[in-house]
Amino acid sequence: MSKPRRNIPLFSLDGALNPVKPRKTVPHEFVLDAIAHLSPRTRPMFGCLAVYVGEKIVLVLRDKIGDSADNGVWLATTQEHHASLQHEFPNMRSIQVFGQAVTGWQVLPADAPDFEEAAMHACDLVAARDPRIGKIPGKRRPAESDAQKAHKKSSR
């Protein structure tokens, strides 16, 4: 059963605005503008913004304050494509936030001198359906209900 929604008016009786939690800004919004003709979908992921085109996740946009090492545009790729992409994106590197292991995720760092140019080139590759960029995500497991958690705990 869903919880009833509280109706909070935007205006109080005295005409003052109630504080409304501001929406987060879209990091590197120019990337979404560049691929808008592909009708991308976005979802929050790891405190970032994942970008999907069709069934594939293609990019992640990240701009975190304080933990800026991996800020920029993440490319969803595989290790087999790293070398060929490195020729096109000289400042591309592996994501550091996941630890030392090399992953399929590569970042075009926001602090690189060619960041915007590289990000736009990545958008061109996404638009051209370059097979080096994009992954079909694995199936999401449904969240466990409290009853399932209790059953697991009692069976141990």
ABEGO torsion letter per residue (X at the ends): XBBBBBBBBABBAAGBBBBBBBBBBBBGAAAAAAAAAAGBBBBBBGGBBBBBBEABBABBBBBBBGBAAABEBBBBBBAAAAAAAAAABAABBBBAAAEABBBABBBBBAABAAAAAAAAAAAAAAAAGBAABEBBBBBBBBBBBAAAAAAAAAAX
